[in-house]
Each structure stands twice: as C-alpha cells, then as structure tokens.
C-alpha cells in the first residue's frame, strides 16, 4: 500500500517553563497581554507534521512518501529521514527560503504556547500529486496534513479529481481556515482525523452536525488524549481503543502525529481498524515518553511486550509478522 503524507516540514525549537501559564494571566487584562517566560531548557528538534508521521511509519517499516516543501537548509534533515525509511524524493526544495520553524514553550501542566514561521512551506502549493504518483507507481492513500492552506486545498481537489483516497487532517490550520474551506477539505475523505477540541471546532465552523459530517466521510477518527481514540462510521457502532500505560509523561509534542503514523501503517498491513488504532496508540505512548517528536527508538521486543500487556496476546498475534 503506497501512502503519501503531505504536511509541513519544520524544525522545532522546544522550551520548558517551570511554572504555570495560568498563574501569569490576569483575567481583566487578557486584551493586552504582554508576557515573557524565563525558560529552563531549549531543544532544537526535527519536526513538522509530515516528517513526524513519516518517521513513525518508517520506524514500523511502512515506507511512507513525504510530500512537502523545505528550504535550502534541508540536506541534513533529508539524510536523517532517508536513513529512517522515508521516501523524500517528492520534497520540493526552495531556492530562497528557510525550512519552516515551530517555536513552542510547554509549562509544568503540559500546556503549550507556540508560534510557527511558514518559510518554504508556502511553496507546497506548487506540488502536483500526479508527479508524485507517476514517480512511485501510483498512490493508494494520501494524508493531507496541516500545511500551507492553498496546498491543502490543491491536494484535496486533485485527490478528488484523480479518484485517489485521502485522509483529511487539518490540525493546527483549523484556526486559520473558514467554514467553506473546511467543508471542501473534509467532504469525501476516507478518514477525518482530529482531537476532541478540533472536532467541536470543525462542527462549529462548517455548520454541519456530527451526523452530517459522518455522512460525508468514510471514517471519523477522534483522538481523546489519555483516553485513547474513537473511530466512527455512519450506521456502525463506534470503536474505542484505550492507550497503553505510560512509563513517563515527558512531552506531548508530536503524540497525535505518532498515532496517525501507527494507524496508517496498520492500515497498510491490512489489519482491521481496531488493531490499526492500537498500533497508533502504542506508538503515541512512546512519543509522550520522549522529548522531541523523532527522538524515540522503536525496539521491536519492547514494543511487542508493551503492546501485548495493553491489548492481549490475540491482538499481538495478528501483528507479529509485521513487527518481527
């Protein structure tokens, strides 16, 4: 199964604040906020939703195809992804712009304040999926992740025109998009990904009810934080999968991307929705235990042992051949 993942390509500058953001906010002064946080740590990490998802898929042997735009400073990052099983042959390189950057501060309650510099990501709208499909011998599924909004719309429209199955995953771009754009991006999607908050925002901005959205997508996949994930299909009972037990809670950045990586890889293996969601939850657990979005190591024996503890021997037996 050939899966292309479109999305931002970025470096993450991650900082930790030892206090609570909430303690620094004055209720009657929120219209004129001026805050500076003295942070304890700075970690510069590889990131962007496209590479984050592809890295996880590569760790599982999924051979994903990364589609996005990066800057002329991408060589080292490309080499890293190539070494970890990611096809970077369809990444567009800007001649004039830096790779995008995400700057984020996390407080002791794991709340986050972040800023995103677009950089070369703005050129993603120039990428044609037909060229990607021709290069790799066709595409079975395209995940359309948070990226340049024009690129997201172009990729969606091209998938519809060329009859390529696609997954809608607006993530951080929901705040920027209006209802008409969101309706265009989700209508006809095989999978619609969001977290609980984004689920409500999608419904509010589109004006569509949960039932109306379910009638327009194949599967609605809603991550529930520490409670796991829920998968809904029109006329079918919902599937709910819990998260494995965490050994530590270090950094939530990239947890949603890791879930998508595991879920998509499970789909490429041909396992059912529940098993695919379990793989996603297990991979997401590894990421929350690690600082950074691509710094975890997937050790097969450890992964299988923890997966078995969380979901049982029958579930593991279905995945054994893929994880060995």
C-alpha positions as CSV (number, residue, x, y, z in Angstrom):
1,X,0.0,0.0,0.0
2,X,1.6,3.3,-1.1
3,X,0.8,6.1,1.3
4,X,1.9,9.7,0.7
5,X,1.9,12.1,3.6
6,X,1.6,15.8,2.8
7,X,2.3,18.3,5.5
8,X,4.6,20.9,7.0
9,X,8.3,20.2,7.2
10,X,9.8,22.2,10.0
11,X,12.3,22.3,12.8
12,X,11.0,22.6,16.4
13,X,12.5,24.8,19.0
14,X,11.1,23.4,22.2
15,X,11.4,25.2,25.6
16,X,10.1,24.3,29.1
17,X,8.8,26.8,31.6
18,X,8.9,25.6,35.2
19,X,5.7,27.4,36.2
20,X,2.1,27.5,35.0
21,X,0.9,29.8,32.3
22,X,-2.4,30.2,34.0
23,X,-0.7,31.8,37.0
24,X,0.6,34.6,34.8
25,X,-2.7,35.6,33.2
26,X,-4.8,38.5,34.6
27,X,-8.5,37.9,33.9
28,X,-9.4,41.6,33.1
29,X,-6.2,42.2,31.1
30,X,-6.4,39.5,28.5
31,X,-7.0,42.1,25.8
32,X,-3.5,43.5,26.3
33,X,-1.3,40.5,27.1
34,X,2.5,41.2,27.4
35,X,4.4,38.2,28.8
36,X,7.9,36.8,28.7
37,X,8.7,33.4,30.2
38,X,12.2,32.6,31.5
39,X,12.6,29.0,30.4
40,X,14.9,26.3,31.7
41,X,15.7,24.3,28.5
42,X,16.0,24.7,24.8
43,X,15.9,21.7,22.5
44,X,16.1,22.1,18.7
45,X,14.4,19.1,17.1
46,X,13.4,17.9,13.7
47,X,9.6,18.3,13.3
48,X,6.7,19.2,11.0
49,X,3.6,17.0,10.8
50,X,4.7,15.4,7.5
51,X,8.1,14.2,8.7
52,X,6.8,13.3,12.1
53,X,4.2,11.0,10.7
54,X,6.6,9.6,8.1
55,X,9.3,9.0,10.7
56,X,6.9,6.9,12.7
57,X,5.8,4.9,9.7
58,X,9.4,4.4,8.7
59,X,10.2,3.0,12.2
60,X,7.4,0.5,11.7
61,X,8.6,-0.4,8.1
62,X,5.8,1.4,6.4
63,X,7.9,3.1,3.6
64,X,6.0,6.4,3.5
65,X,6.3,9.0,0.8
66,X,6.9,12.5,2.2
67,X,5.3,15.3,0.2
68,X,6.0,18.9,1.2
69,X,8.3,21.9,0.7
70,X,11.6,22.6,2.6
71,X,14.3,25.2,2.5
72,X,17.8,25.1,1.0
73,X,19.0,24.1,4.6
74,X,17.2,20.7,4.3
75,X,20.1,18.4,3.4
76,X,20.9,17.2,6.9
77,X,17.2,16.6,7.7
78,X,16.7,14.8,4.4
79,X,19.6,12.4,5.2
80,X,18.1,11.7,8.7
81,X,14.7,10.8,7.1
82,X,16.3,8.7,4.4
83,X,18.1,6.7,7.0
84,X,14.9,6.0,8.8
85,X,12.9,4.6,5.9
86,X,11.2,7.7,4.5
87,X,11.0,8.4,0.7
88,X,12.0,12.1,0.4
89,X,12.1,12.1,-3.4
90,X,9.0,14.2,-3.7
91,X,10.1,17.0,-1.3
92,X,10.3,20.4,-3.1
93,X,13.4,22.4,-2.2
94,X,13.0,26.2,-2.1
95,X,15.9,28.2,-3.6
96,X,15.3,31.3,-1.4
97,X,13.5,30.3,1.8
98,X,14.5,28.6,5.0
99,X,12.7,25.4,6.2
100,X,9.7,26.3,8.4
101,X,10.2,26.7,12.2
102,X,7.9,25.9,15.2
103,X,8.8,27.7,18.4
104,X,7.0,26.3,21.5
105,X,7.0,26.7,25.2
106,X,5.5,24.0,27.5
107,X,4.6,24.7,31.2
108,X,4.6,22.2,34.1
109,X,1.0,21.3,33.4
110,X,1.9,20.4,29.7
111,X,0.0,23.4,28.4
112,X,1.7,24.9,25.3
113,X,2.2,28.3,23.6
114,X,3.7,28.2,20.2
115,X,4.5,30.2,17.1
116,X,5.0,28.9,13.5
117,X,7.2,30.5,10.8
118,X,6.0,29.4,7.4
119,X,9.2,29.8,5.3
120,X,9.5,27.3,2.5
121,X,6.2,25.7,3.4
122,X,4.5,28.4,1.3
123,X,5.8,26.7,-1.8
124,X,4.0,23.4,-1.1
125,X,1.1,24.7,-3.1
126,X,3.3,24.3,-6.2
127,X,3.5,20.5,-5.8
128,X,1.4,18.3,-8.1
129,X,0.4,14.9,-6.7
130,X,0.3,13.4,-10.2
131,X,4.0,13.8,-10.4
132,X,4.4,12.0,-7.1
133,X,2.1,9.2,-8.2
134,X,3.9,8.8,-11.5
135,X,7.3,8.6,-9.7
136,X,6.3,5.9,-7.3
137,X,3.9,3.9,-9.5
138,X,0.6,5.2,-8.1
139,X,-0.9,6.2,-4.8
140,X,-3.4,4.2,-2.6
141,X,-3.9,6.9,0.0
142,X,-2.8,10.5,0.6
143,X,-2.9,12.0,4.1
144,X,-3.4,15.7,3.7
145,X,-2.0,17.2,6.9
146,X,-1.5,20.7,8.2
147,X,0.4,22.6,5.6
148,X,0.2,25.7,3.5
149,X,-3.6,26.2,3.3
150,X,-3.5,26.6,-0.5
151,X,-1.5,23.4,-0.8
152,X,-4.1,21.5,1.4
153,X,-6.9,22.7,-0.9
154,X,-5.0,21.9,-4.1
155,X,-4.1,18.4,-2.8
156,X,-7.7,17.7,-1.8
157,X,-9.1,18.8,-5.1
158,X,-6.5,16.8,-7.0
159,X,-7.3,13.6,-5.0
160,X,-11.0,14.1,-5.8
161,X,-10.3,14.7,-9.5
162,X,-8.0,11.7,-9.8
163,X,-10.1,9.4,-7.6
164,X,-7.3,8.9,-5.0
165,X,-8.4,8.1,-1.5
166,X,-7.4,10.8,1.0
167,X,-7.4,11.4,4.7
168,X,-8.2,14.9,6.0
169,X,-6.1,16.1,8.9
170,X,-6.4,19.9,9.4
171,X,-4.8,20.0,12.8
172,X,-3.3,23.5,13.6
173,X,-4.7,25.0,10.4
174,X,-8.4,24.8,11.6
175,X,-8.0,28.1,13.4
176,X,-6.9,29.8,10.1
177,X,-9.5,28.3,7.8
178,X,-13.1,29.3,7.3
179,X,-16.1,27.0,7.1
180,X,-16.2,26.8,3.3
181,X,-12.6,25.7,3.2
182,X,-13.0,23.1,5.9
183,X,-16.2,21.7,4.2
184,X,-14.1,21.4,0.9
185,X,-11.3,19.6,2.7
186,X,-13.3,17.0,4.5
187,X,-16.1,16.2,2.0
188,X,-15.4,12.8,0.5
189,X,-12.4,12.0,2.8
190,X,-11.9,8.3,3.6
191,X,-10.6,9.3,7.0
192,X,-11.1,12.5,9.0
193,X,-8.6,13.0,11.9
194,X,-9.0,15.4,14.7
195,X,-8.8,15.7,18.5
196,X,-11.9,16.3,20.7
197,X,-11.5,20.1,20.6
198,X,-10.9,20.2,16.9
199,X,-14.0,18.0,16.4
200,X,-16.2,20.7,18.0
201,X,-14.5,23.4,16.1
202,X,-15.0,21.6,12.8
203,X,-18.7,21.3,13.5
204,X,-19.0,24.9,14.6
205,X,-17.2,26.3,11.5
206,X,-18.8,24.1,8.9
207,X,-22.3,24.3,10.4
208,X,-22.6,20.6,9.9
209,X,-23.7,18.3,12.7
210,X,-21.7,15.2,13.7
211,X,-24.2,13.1,11.8
212,X,-23.9,15.2,8.7
213,X,-20.1,15.0,8.8
214,X,-20.2,11.2,9.2
215,X,-22.4,11.0,6.1
216,X,-19.7,12.8,4.1
217,X,-16.6,10.9,5.3
218,X,-15.8,7.2,5.5
219,X,-14.4,7.2,9.0
220,X,-14.1,9.8,11.7
221,X,-11.1,9.3,13.9
222,X,-11.1,11.4,17.1
223,X,-8.1,11.2,19.5
224,X,-9.2,11.5,23.1
225,X,-5.9,12.4,24.8
226,X,-5.1,9.9,27.7
227,X,-8.4,8.1,27.0
228,X,-7.2,6.9,23.6
229,X,-9.2,7.2,20.4
230,X,-12.7,6.7,18.9
231,X,-13.5,5.7,15.4
232,X,-16.9,6.3,14.0
233,X,-18.7,5.2,10.8
234,X,-22.2,6.1,9.7
235,X,-24.6,3.4,10.7
236,X,-21.9,1.4,12.6
237,X,-21.1,1.2,16.3
238,X,-18.1,3.3,17.4
239,X,-14.8,1.6,18.0
240,X,-12.9,2.9,21.1
241,X,-9.3,2.0,21.9
242,X,-7.6,2.9,25.1
243,X,-3.9,4.0,25.5
244,X,-1.3,1.7,26.9
245,X,0.1,2.6,30.3
246,X,2.8,5.3,30.2
247,X,6.2,4.8,31.8
248,X,6.6,8.6,31.9
249,X,5.0,11.8,30.6
250,X,7.8,13.9,29.2
251,X,6.5,15.9,26.3
252,X,3.1,15.8,24.4
253,X,4.5,17.4,21.2
254,X,4.0,15.0,18.2
255,X,1.8,12.5,20.0
256,X,-1.0,13.0,17.6
257,X,1.4,12.6,14.6
258,X,2.7,9.3,16.1
259,X,-0.8,8.0,16.4
260,X,-1.5,8.7,12.8
261,X,1.8,7.0,11.8
262,X,0.8,3.8,13.6
263,X,-2.7,3.9,12.4
264,X,-1.8,4.4,8.8
265,X,0.9,1.7,9.0
266,X,-1.7,-0.7,10.5
267,X,-4.0,0.0,7.5
268,X,-1.1,-0.6,5.1
269,X,-0.6,-4.0,6.8
270,X,-4.3,-4.9,6.1
271,X,-5.3,-5.2,9.7
272,X,-8.7,-4.0,11.0
273,X,-9.5,-0.5,12.3
274,X,-9.2,-1.6,16.0
275,X,-5.8,-3.2,15.5
276,X,-4.5,-0.2,13.5
277,X,-5.7,2.2,16.2
278,X,-3.9,0.1,18.8
279,X,-0.7,0.3,16.9
280,X,-1.2,4.1,16.7
281,X,-1.9,4.4,20.5
282,X,1.2,2.3,21.3
283,X,3.4,4.5,19.1
284,X,1.9,7.6,20.6
285,X,2.8,6.4,24.0
286,X,6.5,6.0,23.0
287,X,6.5,9.6,21.9
288,X,4.9,11.1,25.0
289,X,7.7,9.4,27.0
290,X,10.4,11.2,24.9
291,X,11.4,14.8,24.5
292,X,11.0,15.7,20.8
293,X,8.9,14.2,18.0
294,X,11.5,12.0,16.3
295,X,13.8,11.1,19.1
296,X,12.3,7.8,20.2
297,X,13.7,4.4,19.4
298,X,11.3,1.6,18.4
299,X,12.7,-1.6,19.9
300,X,10.7,-4.4,18.5
301,X,10.8,-6.7,21.5
302,X,9.9,-3.9,23.9
303,X,7.1,-2.7,21.6
304,X,5.6,-6.2,21.3
305,X,5.8,-6.8,25.1
306,X,4.1,-3.5,25.9
307,X,1.5,-4.0,23.1
308,X,0.7,-7.4,24.5
309,X,0.3,-6.1,28.0
310,X,-2.1,-3.4,26.8
311,X,-4.2,-5.3,24.2
312,X,-3.6,-9.0,24.8
313,X,-2.0,-12.0,23.0
314,X,-4.6,-12.3,20.3
315,X,-4.0,-8.7,19.2
316,X,-0.3,-9.3,19.1
317,X,-0.6,-12.5,17.1
318,X,-2.3,-10.5,14.3
319,X,0.7,-8.2,14.1
320,X,3.6,-10.5,14.9
321,X,4.6,-11.0,11.3
322,X,4.7,-7.2,10.7
323,X,6.6,-6.4,13.9
324,X,9.2,-9.2,13.9
